[in-house]
Amino acid sequence: MTRYAMITGASSGIGLAMAEALARRGRSLILVARQREALESVAIELTQRFGVEVLFRACDLSEPLRLSGFLLELEEGERHIDLLVNCAAIRSYGHFLAQDWMREQDLIELNVLALTRLCHSVGNAMAVQGGGQILNVASLAAFQPGPWMASYAASKAYVLHFSEALREELKQSGVKVSVLCPGPVHSADRVIDRLHNSGRVLSPEEVALYTVRALARNRAVIIPGRRNRWLARSGRLGSRWLVRKIAGAINIAYRPR
């Protein structure tokens, strides 16, 4: 029986880099994202380059009804998923009260609810099958409050703590759970692009390579980059008020303009 790695948010960024890193290692893939044309292009390219089977499904996971339909398809299908990579996420910047509420709701639906439902559904299937592995993508922002990106940082804190708890719960069922907490990653995002120009960030490909190796070692919390690992620990050393002030100052400095 063919085993698949399913990756959400697979059309760009870390999700796309993870798809390439896994395809390079001969893994069959199921790619999920909103943009059908982008997914189809990625699937064709990975199949041609690495000779692996790549399936794809265009689905907006932030919409509960579409997510329910997708999960029903997975449950009724015969695809054996032994690796779930939850990369799909929405980012927000700026004063919370100035944000469009519908976008904030979509952020919570995708970053928190969709990820949790996918872990529940696919995790149950893995437990029945005797094992599997789940990788949830959080962020370095998960380790402290995030003024000026409050909802995003809070959603990633949820992902970090949820994943660590799930790891303990699922040990006996043979399902391994890890959480990836990358720092800023080079992308089309203007904020991240300014950080990239300052030489402070890794590329998605570097993050994916580090992550795949860490998954093979069943690492619980994966933080690529020595500087990022230091930053993750440093939040525990200062007073909460100081951590909030510093995080807010950094987020203001690199907010979109």
N, C-alpha and C positions, 0 to 999 in steps of 0.2 A: 504494500500500500504506500502510495506517495505521501510524504509528509510535507506540509507547507509552513512557511513563516508568513504570517499576516502582518502587514505594516500599515498603519493609518497615517495620514498626512504624508503619503509617499511621493507626492508630485514635486516636492522641493525640499530644500534645507536638509536637516538631519534625517528625515524620513527617506528622502531620495538617496542620500549617502549610505544609509543602512541597507537599503534595497540593493545597491551596487555591491557593497561589501559582502552581503550574504550570497548574492548571485555569483560573485567571484569564487565563493567557496562551494559552489554547486548546489545551493539551496533552491528549491522550488518556492515560488512566491505568490501571495495574493496581495495586491496593492489596492489601497482604499484612499480616496480623496474626493474632493468636490468636482475637480476639473477633468472631465472625461477625455478631452483631446490630449491633455498633458499626460494623463495616465497611459493612454494608448501608445503615445510616443515613447514613454519610458519602457513600457512592456516590450515593445518591438526591439528597442535598442538593447535591452538586457538579454533578451532571447538570442539575438544575433551575436552579441559579443561573448556570451558565456554558455550558450547552448542549454539553458535551463527553461523549465516551464514557468511562465509568468502570466497569471490571471489578474484581472483588475475589475474593480467595481466602483463606479462613480456614485457617491452617496454623501449628502450633507449630514454628518453625524450630529450636528447641533439641533436638528429637527427630530423630536422624539418619535414621530410616526414613521419617518424614513428609517431611523435607527431600528425601530421595532421590526419593520419589514426586512431589513438586512439581517438581523439576528435570526429571524424565522427562516430565512433562506439558508443560513449557516446550519441551523439545527436540523433542517430537513435534507440538507445535502450530505454528500459522502466524503467531503474534504477533511482530512485529518490534519488539524492545526496543532503543531507541537511547539510553536514559538509565536507569541503575540507581542508586537511592538506598538505601543500606544504613543505615537508622535504627534497626532493631530492636536492643534491648540490655537487659540486666539490670544493675541497680545493687545494690551491697551495702555495708553499713556495719558497723563494729564490729571487735572483736578477731578476727583470722583463725581462731584455734583454737576460738572460741566459735560460729563459723558452722556452720549445717547443711551437711554436705558435699554433699548432693544439690543444694542451691541453688547452691553454688559450682561444681559440675560443670555445671549448666544455664547458669550465667553464661559459663563457658569455651566450652561448646558453641555458644551463641548469639553472644556477642560476638566470638569468634575463629573457630571452625570453620565455622559457618554463613555468616558474612560471606565467609570465604575461598573456600568452595565456590561461593557465588553469583558471586563475581568470576571464578572459574575457568570455570564453566559459561556464564554470560552473556557474559563477556569473550571466550571462544572464538567464540560466535555473532556478537558484534560484529565480531571480526576477519575472519570469513568474509564478513560483510555489507559490509565496507569501512570500518567506523568506528563510533563511539559514544562515550558518556561515562559514567564511573562516579564516583559521589560516595559515599565512605565517611564515616560520622560517628564521629569520635573524641571528644576532650574536651580541655579545658584541662588536665585531670589527666594527660594523656599526656606532659607535658613534665617531670614529676618523679615520684619515688616517692610513693606515697600511703598512709602509715601509717593504719590504721583503715578503709581501703577498698582494701586491698592488691591483691586480685584484679581489682577494677574498674579501678583506675589502670593496672595492668600490662596488662590486656586492651586498654585504649585506647592505650597506648604501642605495642603490637603493631600496632593499626590504623593509627596515624600512620606508623610506619616501613614497614610493608607497602605502604601506599598510595603513599608517595613512591618506593619501589623499583619498584612496578608501573608508575608513571607513566613512568619511564625505559625500562622494558622494552617497553611497548606503544606508544611513540611512532611507531615505523615501521609499525605496523599500523593507524594512524589512530584508535586508541582513547585518549581522554583520561581521565586519572585525577586526581581532586581529593580532598582530605580536609578535612572540616569539624571544627574544634576549638572548640566553643562553651564559654563559661564557664557558670556556673549559669543555668538558664532557669526562669522561673516555671512552676510545675506544682502538682499536688496533693501532691507530696512535701513532708512537713513540714519537712525540712531546707532545701530550696530555698525553701519559703514564708517561712521566717524570714529568709533572705537577701533575698528579694523585698521584704519589709517594711522592710528596711534600705536599700532603694533601690539595690542593687548589681547587679541582674540585668536582662537583656532579656527580652521576651516571646518565645514561639515564633514569632509572626508577624514580629517584627523580625528575628529570626535568619534566618527563611526568605527574607524580602525581600533581605537583604544577601547571602545565599548564592546566590540565583537570579541576581542581578546579577554576582556573582563568577564563577559558572559560565559566564556569557556571555563573560567575559573570560579563561576558561580558567586561573583562578588555581590554583596547586598546593596551597597550605595556606591555608585560609580561617578567619580568626579574627574574628568579629564583635565590635565594641566596642573602642575605643581602650585602655581600661584592661586588657582581656583580652590585647590584643596586647603591652602592656608586661609583664604578668605572665608571658606565655609566654617572653619574652626574659630576664626577670630571673633565672630559674632557672639560666641559663648563667653568671651573674656571680658567684654565691656558691660556697663550698665545698660538696661533696656532703653532708657531715654537717650543715651549716647548712640546706641545702635540705630535707633529710629532717625536721629538727626543726620548721621553720616549717610545712611541709605537714602534719605530724602534728598540730601545735597547732591549725591551722585546721580540720582534719577533726574533731578532738575537740570543738571549740567548737560545731560545727554538726551533731553527730551526733544521731540521733533520740532523743527522750526519751519 
